[in-house]
Amino acid sequence: MPNRLSAEFPGYAILEAPSVTEQWKGAPLTLDNETSATAASTPNGSTIFVYQNMATMNNAGSLLLTFGSESLPLTAPALSGQALVYIRNWQGGSLKVTNTSPGQGTPIRIQLMGPGMPGVTPATLLAGGPPIALVPGTCAQGNAVPRWMQLVLENGSGDQSIIALIGGPTDSSGNNAYLFGINFTSDTGPPPAVPPPDGYYATSSKINYNFQFNWGSSVLFCANVSGNTASDTAVVLRRL
């Protein structure tokens, strides 16, 4: 995890106070340099923060997230064609996002994703229904049934695919989100498997990953946060 920075942004000379978009609800928004957006409240549960550097020049970007008395810097690489993800439960508190990129012409697109969030229009995911093809940037939502179930994620093209899932009970930290990688270089997961990369629940070196759970009638929310040019990923919800 990157080192935390204070809110004064040491090393940067800001001549004017950043302009602020108040009452941001989490819908997609592009922040120009030295501008901010503030969500007065966030869900009291895991939320997917998605951000991407939209600069057309080779300008590396950066954001600063401020919540309560904490701040967290995030880097936004140039010309990556890949949205980045930070998942957290902000416990209903406010969230301020500031574009702290040092160079001009470095707009960064931001969004909060999760069930019921503004700007999110999920496809319907049915238990026992047909596969849902999610292209990067899209999502699906449905309900589990009270039994053991399996969420099947598959990208048969071999493209690297990244899928975020929100659902089920929270852990001791208030988290109920999972990040999966498909067509990665190695198989990782919870113990006793090889530990996954930071932020991930599991990765698969194969074209698919199957996730078993028994969460009653919980709402399930899936989002494809893969690279812009990746092919679609099929999502299937099965009864076991």
N, C-alpha and C positions, 0 to 999 in steps of 0.2 A: 504494500500500500504506500502511496506517495506520502512524503512528509507534509505535515500540516503547515499552513502559512497563517500569519496573523492577518487581520482585515485591512492592515495598512498597506499591503502589497509592497514590501521593501524591494527596492531596486527599480521601481517604476515611478516616473514623474507624471502624475495625473494633474493636469492644469485646471480641469473643471470637474465638478462632481459628476459621476455617471448619471445619465438619464435613466429613469426607472419606469418600467411598465407595472403599475399596481394592479392588484386583483387578477393576476394571472391564475387561470384555473387548471393549467396543465396541458391545454391544447397545443398543437405544434406552433412554434414561434421561432423566428430567426433573430438572434441578438447580434447587432453590430458591435464593433469595438467600444469599450467603455460604456456599455448599456447594461441594464439589469432588468430582471423580472422577479416579482415576488408573489408567491402563493401564500395567502394569509393562513390557509389551513391545508393539511394533507390528510390522506386516509390514515386511520389508526391501524395500519397493517402494511405489509410489504407493498412497495410501489416500485415500478421499473422506470428509472430515469434514463432516457435515451438522448444522446447528443452526437452531432457530426459536424466537422469542419467543412463548410461549404465554399471555401476560398477557391478561386480559379487559378490563383498563383500559388507558388510553393511557400505558403505562409503557415508556419506552425502556429497552432492556437492554444489557448488555455482558458479554463473557467475557474471560478471560485464559488463553491456552495457554502452558504452561511445558514446555520440552523441553531437556534438557541444561542449558547455561548461558544459553539464550535464552528470551525471553518475547515473546508477540505478543498485543496486544489486538484484539478483534473487537467490532464493534457489532451489536446485534440490534434492529432497528427494531420499534416497537410496531404491532400490528394490521395487519401487512403481508400475512398469509396466504401468505407465501412463505418456504420454507426457503432458507437461504443455504449456500454451499459453499466450503470451503477444501481444496485438494488439495495433498498434500505426501508426500514420502518421508521418514519419520522414521528410516529405516535401522535398524529393529529396536529403537530406544531407547524409553524410557518417555515417556508423555504425560500431563500433568496439566491438567485443565480446571476452571476456577473461575468461578462466576457472581458477577461483581463489580458487578451492577446496583445503582445507588444507592438505588432505591426498593423498598420491600417489595411483595410480590405480583407478582413478575416471574419466574416460572418459565421456564426455557429448556430445550427438548428437544434432546438431543445424540445423535449416532450416528456410528460409524465404518462405512463401507460398502466392500466389496471382496470378491473371491472367498474363500469359506471363512470369512467373518467371522460371529460369533454374531449371531442376530437377523435374518439375511439369508436369504430363501428365494426364490431366483431361478426364474423360468420358464425352460423349455428353449428355447434359440435354436438352430435347426438350419440348417445350410448347405443352401440350396435349399428350405427349408421354408416354411410359410405365415407371414404377418406375425404378430408378437406385439404385442398391444395393451397398452402400459404406461401405467397411470394414475399420477399423481404419487405418488412414494414407493415405487414398485415397481421391480423389476429383472429382468434376464434374463441367462443365461449359456450359452455354447456354445463349440465349438471351430471354428477356421478349418481349412481344408484347404490343403495346400502348393501354392498357385497364387495368381494375382491374384484378389482378391475385392473385393466392394463392400458396405459397410454403408449401407443406405438408411433414413433417418429422415424421417418424414412426419407432419404434423399438418394435415389438410385443413380443420379448422374455422376456421383463422386464429388460434387461441389461441397466444400465445407459449409456446414449449416449450424446455426446457433439458435436455440429455441428457449424462451423463458416461460416458466409455468408459475402461476399463482393459484393456490388452493390448499384445502385441508387445514388441520390444526396448526397453531403456531408453536415454535420451539421456545426455549427459555428466554431467548433474546427478542421474541415477538416476531420472528421471521416465519413466513410460510410461502416462500418463493424458491424456485429451483432453476438453475441454468444448465442446459445440456448442450454438448457439442457432438456433432456427427461428422464422420469422415475426417477425424482428427488423426494425429500421428500415433496415438497410443490409447489403450483402454484404461480408464481411471474411474474411481467412484468412492463411495463410502467404505469404511473398513469391512472386510479385510483387504479390499482392493488397493491398488496403488493410489495415493492421494491425488485428487484432481488439481488442475491449475487454480490459482486464487479466484474466488468468485463463482466457480463452477461446482455443481453437484456431481456431475459425471461427464466423461467423454468417451466416445466410441471410435475405434479405427475402422469400423465397418460402415455400411450404408444406413444402418438403422440402430435405434436404441429403444428398448422396452422398459417401461417404468411401471411397477406394480404398486398398488395402494388399496386401502380400504378406508375411505373417508366419509362414509355415510352418503348423504345427498348433497355434498359440498359443491359449490360453484367452482368450475375449472376455467381458467383464463390462460390461453396460450398465445404468445407473440413471436413472430419470426424476426429476429434482429440480426440476420446474416448480412454479408456484404451486398452492396447494391446490385451486383451482376450475378449473384448466385441464382441457381434455378430454384423452383418452388420445392417445398418440403411437405410431404403428405403426413397428416395427423389423423389417427384413428383411435377411437375410444371403444374398448372391448370389455364385455363381461367375461369373467373367468369362472 
